[in-house]
Amino acid sequence: MARIAVVTGASSGVGAEFVRQLAAGAGGPLDEIWAIARRKDRLEELAAECAVDVRPIAADLTKAESLAEISQLLEEEHPQVQWLVNSAGFGKFGDAREVSPDEMADMVRLNCLAVVEMCYRTLPHMIAGSRIVNLASVASFIPQPGLVAYSATKRFVLDFTQGIDYELGQVGIHACALCPKFMRTEFLDNPGEQSDVDHLTKIGFEDKSHAVASAIRAAVLGKSLCISSPDMRLAYVATKLLPYRLAIAAENLILSLRPA
Ligand SMILES: NC(=O)c1ccc[n+]([C@@H]2O[C@H](COP(=O)([O-])OP(=O)(O)OC[C@H]3O[C@@H](n4cnc5c(N)ncnc54)[C@H](OP(=O)(O)O)[C@@H]3O)[C@@H](O)[C@H]2O)c1
């Protein structure tokens, strides 16, 4: 039975980096990696640079039929899913009066619904030792004015991941929510309201390869949460202690004191 990793959002940024590190053996031996995104040409380029077989799968994960096709592939081939990484996602900045309702609906479909479906559809093909990594964000810690729908989707991912980790731990499967701060990927190529981007990105950027390596290590150890940047671990504790309005006010004060 082929041991595989399934990685969504593999055509760029964090997802592509997961493919590279898993192909290099960071998560143990694999026979194949299923790399999923809409841009097949990008997936083919990634496949060409990896030592392990990478199967490009072009799919729009906001569409029910794409998710059904992935299920069908799993049913036909019966691979052993060692890793599932849900990295496909996007965020749009802007307050509630500025954002597009259709775009927000697509964001919830991709950031939340596709994550749940990919987990439940691959689960029957997992065994003890299999690992799930879901991309949350430091934006999940408290509501982020200027990015509220996105931060709420990531709160959903964080809670869902820790919840299924608790359930599946009994059978030796673990799920880990990766909460990075900003990283230089295509995520900010078409971000929406620039003043909100400028304000919120003052939190700083981290290196995507460090975040991915930290998440793989944490998942191997069976941890349900990986906050890859040390300053954000402190922020996480603070947001657990403070009422959310006070936490938002503190975050705004800190960011407004930082240079642009
Ligand atoms: N970069 C950051 O600052 C940051 C910080 C915290 C968390 N995150 C999270 O990290 C994850 C990865 O983001 P990234 O930074 O790597 O951004 P990215 O470079 O824009 O990558 C996003 C990936 O999602 C895929 N995708 C988008 N819409 C899709 C759809 N409808 N169906 C299937 N795939 C789709 C894209 O591929 P196609 O366009 O080819 O479909 C791409 O591979 C996201 O969940 C994001 O929320 C990012």
The ligand as an SDF file (V2000), in Angstrom:
LIG
                    3D

 48 52  0  0  0  0  0  0  0  0999 V2000
    1.3170   34.1780    4.2490 N   0  0  0  0  0  0  0  0  0  0  0  0
    0.8630   34.5960    5.4020 C   0  0  0  0  0  0  0  0  0  0  0  0
    1.1620   35.7150    5.8450 O   0  0  0  0  0  0  0  0  0  0  0  0
   -0.0050   33.6770    6.2410 C   0  0  0  0  0  0  0  0  0  0  0  0
   -0.0250   33.8780    7.6350 C   0  0  0  0  0  0  0  0  0  0  0  0
   -0.7760   33.0360    8.4190 C   0  0  0  0  0  0  0  0  0  0  0  0
   -1.4920   31.9950    7.8290 C   0  0  0  0  0  0  0  0  0  0  0  0
   -1.4670   31.8470    6.4750 N   0  0  0  0  0  0  0  0  0  0  0  0
   -2.2400   30.7530    5.8950 C   0  0  0  0  0  0  0  0  0  0  0  0
   -1.3490   29.8840    5.2390 O   0  0  0  0  0  0  0  0  0  0  0  0
   -2.0210   29.2000    4.1840 C   0  0  0  0  0  0  0  0  0  0  0  0
   -1.1860   29.2630    2.9300 C   0  0  0  0  0  0  0  0  0  0  0  0
   -1.0820   30.5850    2.5080 O   0  0  0  0  0  0  0  0  0  0  0  0
    0.2000   31.0960    1.7130 P   0  0  0  0  0  0  0  0  0  0  0  0
    0.8480   32.1150    2.5490 O   0  0  0  0  0  0  0  0  0  0  0  0
    0.9870   29.9500    1.2460 O   0  0  0  0  0  0  0  0  0  0  0  0
   -0.5450   31.8490    0.5100 O   0  0  0  0  0  0  0  0  0  0  0  0
   -0.4340   31.6270   -1.0620 P   0  0  0  0  0  0  0  0  0  0  0  0
    0.9950   31.6680   -1.4750 O   0  0  0  0  0  0  0  0  0  0  0  0
   -1.3870   32.5940   -1.6540 O   0  0  0  0  0  0  0  0  0  0  0  0
   -0.9740   30.1260   -1.2690 O   0  0  0  0  0  0  0  0  0  0  0  0
   -2.3450   29.8130   -1.2190 C   0  0  0  0  0  0  0  0  0  0  0  0
   -2.5600   28.4750   -1.8730 C   0  0  0  0  0  0  0  0  0  0  0  0
   -3.9560   28.1430   -1.8230 O   0  0  0  0  0  0  0  0  0  0  0  0
   -4.3530   27.7080   -3.1190 C   0  0  0  0  0  0  0  0  0  0  0  0
   -5.7650   28.0090   -3.3550 N   0  0  0  0  0  0  0  0  0  0  0  0
   -6.3600   29.2330   -3.3370 C   0  0  0  0  0  0  0  0  0  0  0  0
   -7.6590   29.1180   -3.6490 N   0  0  0  0  0  0  0  0  0  0  0  0
   -7.8850   27.8030   -3.8900 C   0  0  0  0  0  0  0  0  0  0  0  0
   -9.0260   27.0470   -4.2730 C   0  0  0  0  0  0  0  0  0  0  0  0
  -10.2140   27.6420   -4.4870 N   0  0  0  0  0  0  0  0  0  0  0  0
   -8.9090   25.7000   -4.4370 N   0  0  0  0  0  0  0  0  0  0  0  0
   -7.7090   25.0930   -4.2490 C   0  0  0  0  0  0  0  0  0  0  0  0
   -6.5980   25.7540   -3.8620 N   0  0  0  0  0  0  0  0  0  0  0  0
   -6.6800   27.0860   -3.7030 C   0  0  0  0  0  0  0  0  0  0  0  0
   -3.4550   28.4820   -4.0910 C   0  0  0  0  0  0  0  0  0  0  0  0
   -3.3180   27.7840   -5.3230 O   0  0  0  0  0  0  0  0  0  0  0  0
   -4.1010   28.0820   -6.6850 P   0  0  0  0  0  0  0  0  0  0  0  0
   -4.2530   29.5680   -6.8080 O   0  0  0  0  0  0  0  0  0  0  0  0
   -3.2090   27.4630   -7.7130 O   0  0  0  0  0  0  0  0  0  0  0  0
   -5.3960   27.3450   -6.5480 O   0  0  0  0  0  0  0  0  0  0  0  0
   -2.1400   28.4400   -3.3250 C   0  0  0  0  0  0  0  0  0  0  0  0
   -1.4680   27.2240   -3.5990 O   0  0  0  0  0  0  0  0  0  0  0  0
   -3.4040   29.8600    4.0530 C   0  0  0  0  0  0  0  0  0  0  0  0
   -4.3600   29.0290    4.6770 O   0  0  0  0  0  0  0  0  0  0  0  0
   -3.2310   31.1630    4.8220 C   0  0  0  0  0  0  0  0  0  0  0  0
   -4.4480   31.6000    5.3660 O   0  0  0  0  0  0  0  0  0  0  0  0
   -0.7200   32.6440    5.6660 C   0  0  0  0  0  0  0  0  0  0  0  0
  1  2  1  0
  2  3  2  0
  2  4  1  0
  4  5  1  0
  4 48  2  0
  5  6  2  0
  6  7  1  0
  7  8  2  0
  8  9  1  0
  8 48  1  0
  9 10  1  0
  9 46  1  0
 10 11  1  0
 11 12  1  0
 11 44  1  0
 12 13  1  0
 13 14  1  0
 14 15  2  0
 14 16  1  0
 14 17  1  0
 17 18  1  0
 18 19  2  0
 18 20  1  0
 18 21  1  0
 21 22  1  0
 22 23  1  0
 23 24  1  0
 23 42  1  0
 24 25  1  0
 25 26  1  0
 25 36  1  0
 26 27  1  0
 26 35  1  0
 27 28  2  0
 28 29  1  0
 29 30  1  0
 29 35  2  0
 30 31  1  0
 30 32  2  0
 32 33  1  0
 33 34  2  0
 34 35  1  0
 36 37  1  0
 36 42  1  0
 37 38  1  0
 38 39  2  0
 38 40  1  0
 38 41  1  0
 42 43  1  0
 44 45  1  0
 44 46  1  0
 46 47  1  0
M  CHG  2   8   1  16  -1
M  END
$$$$
